[in-house]
Amino acid sequence: MACFFLTGSSCKKQQGGQLSSSAYNSIADTANKLYDNGQYEKAVHYLDSAFHHSSGLGFKQVYNYYFFVYNYNSHIKNDRNTALLYADSMLNMFDTPEKKLKFTNEYGQAHLSKGDVLFDMHRYNEAYGYFYSGKVIANNNLDDCTLGDYSYRMGMILYKQEHYGRAARFFKKSFEETASCDGNFNYFYRRQELLNNAGLSYSKKQMTDSAMYFYKQALEYLQNNKDRFKDRPQMGEVARGVIYGNMADIYIKQKNYDKAKGLLKKSIAINLRKGNDNNDAQYAELKLADIYDKENANDSLLSILNTIGLQFDSVKSIYAEQDWHLFMSHYFLKMNDHQRAMMHFKLYDELKDTITSNSRKLKEADVAEQVKSLEKDNEFNNLKKNNQLQHLYLNVTGVFAIMLIVIISLIFFNWQKSKKNIKTLGGLNNQINSQNHDLEKALKELRLNSQEKDRILRTVAHDLRNPIGGIASLTSVMSGENYTAEQKEMINLIRETSFNSIELINEILEATNSTSVVLNKEPVEINSLLNNSAELLRFKAAEKQQIISIITLSRPLEICISREKIWRVISNLISNAIKFSPVASAILVKAEELEREVKISVKDNGIGIPDKLKGQVFNMFTNAKRPGTAGEKSFGLGLSICRQIIEKHGGRIWFDSDTENGTTFYFTLPKEELKAEG
């Protein structure tokens, strides 16, 4: 029944005509693209029908559906009551502590979403409460992306309250907090908006140099990232149009009307298109009308005002209508038509009173004081919980004291009995000493056997590499000869098998060497090592259209390590991320300086490690090896070698992984041998 959703793709159904979970994901992706291209109603209808014809959807799929419809009702239809219902539906999904802990990002986002709709309904105190709850959830779970969402909202509120300096600080703070989030398109788009909003705030404070700096930063950010989201070029154009209009404000203040008109016309040409930001285009037209009014270009003024008047049927804005009536009043006053000038001025005045009345309640609310009050309430609740815990600890201490008395009594009686057993224990002790001696002897023999095993393994691997390398070279030459298609296929199969065998032999040699070789340590600058390692693998990632991002330490830092060995660890982890990630995904390499060590992580968005294999990934010749997303070979030795290298450096290596969010590998290196910076 639901096959009409997926044009040009296979429709996977379950019994009863229901869409499968994977088919629903494909439809959700298409709906998001439609929404981003301005086809809002079609996108919602598309996803809504799929949702009601699907079964077995996961928690995040249901949550994302609610969030999608919430955004449509809140931002497109302006239906606050329906948006509030969907915000409540999102929050009601977190009905167990386990869900709140597992989906912390969504839990914080749900609070912020309900705060948004309450704010639009002018229920400011309730809105601030939900905003603050979202911030607390993000703080407790070190969720920088949600913290950035909170800072963005605080900036928008302060901007509307005309506290422009404080608003600019929150916009810049949000931009910093979301630095690691812009692999997601929504955060990428938000970050250019944050730069633009900071510019707007400084423009309102008459700090034109600072405003222009942030506008240019926003344009540069869009230009530098234009190739990352090629499927959504329209959104980048819309953003540029908005920025051009804002830059024009500065030139208007400087009375550079020619420059301002050029920017405004570019902005209008972009955002007046169907599906783009028509409201912003209307504001740009009003700014152009302001210039014509100042220049006494009355014909141009009337022409653009008539154009704007025709748009009010489809693009409604009380702020735009207010300015439009003011400019119409100015025009008719210049034409000595005082009656029509007065009519438009009265309409302007009525709209101005309405806007002032609507904004008075917001401006009277001191968001800073409200947040301080919420922080005090949160602190009080924490103290209350601590007090309850202290009472619990006191009761537990009393119980332990009673138990201790009982235990001491039992020990005393057992001590009396133990005297009789001392002689027996002495005999057993002699027997244990004899067994320990035998165990030490067996352990020594085991070490010798292990060394002999490694020697034989290296010898066999080394002796095999030359003939197999010869086979690989010979088949490479033969592949260029005139053989039949079937013969060439067999030759290529032999060549590929030979190269895989050589790679396996190299892994075996590295594994055996890693257990015995003494590390040659030297001072190595971590940021440089990370950059070099990633740079060497960018071409490999590019083959799968993947992007490697790096977050280095905030300062140059040298530690004493084996450059070649740690380079191998980093390269191995990035290679695994490339191997097990899908095409066009993002890989994040991040370094953090802790108090006594440096922590490095490699995060992918790949297929993850199933729970049943997690205990085996660091074993040599593990059964946990799997082919990559493009069929790449895996020998099961790389992570074992990585663990040997890191442990020889006195560090730790571990990972977090699930099949929905991919895998993050971490390792640490101690800082005890730090060199002084030059």
Buried (B, 14 or more C-beta within 10 A) or exposed (E): EBBEBBEEEEBBBEEEEBBBBEBBBBBBEBBBEBBBBBBBEEBBEBBBBBBEBBBEBEBBBBBBBBBBBBBBBBEBEEBBEBBBBBBBBBBEBBEEEEBBEBBBBBBBBBBBBBBBBBBBBEBBEEBBBBBBBBBBBBEEBEBBBBBBBBBBBBBBBBBBBEBBEBBBBBBBBBBEBBBBBBBEBEBBBBBBBBBBBBBBBBBBBEBBEBBBBBBBBBBEBBEEBEEBBEEBEBBBBBBBBBBBBBBBBBBBEEEEBEBBBBBBBBBBBBBBBEEBBBBBBBBBBBBBBBBBBEEEBBEBBBEBBEBBEEBEEEBEBEBBBBBBBBBBBBBBBBEEEEEBBEBBBEBBBEBBEEBEEEBEEBEEBEBEEBBEBBEEEBEEEEEEEEEEEEEEEEEEEEEEEEEEEEEEEEEEEEEEEEEEEEEEEEEEEEEEEEEEEEEEEEEEEEEEEEEEEBEEBBEEBEEBBEEBBEBBEBBBEBBEEEEEEEEBEEBBEBBEBBBBBBEBBBBBBBBBEBBEBEBEBEEBBBBEBBBEBBEEBEEBBEEBEBBBBBBBBEEEBBBBBBBEBBBBBBBBBBBBBBBBBBEEBBBBBBBBEEEEBBBBBBBBBBBBBEEEBBEBBBBBEBEBBBEBBEEBEBBBBBBBBBBBBBEBBEBBBEBBBEEEBBBBBBBBBBBEEEEEEE
